[in-house]
């Protein structure tokens, strides 16, 4: 796997893990714009890995 793709993938996993951890541990909820941001980052990682 290319280093740039791996770096982007781990970054996206970190963002998602932080959001899920805050939800489970602290009962915090993301606003819809937060979920949209996570979706955009995830879509960018998928796009990078398919090119």
Secondary structure, DSSP 8 states (H G I E B T S, - for coil): --HHHHHHHHHHHHHHHHHHHHHHHH-----HHHHHHHHHHHHHHHHHHH-
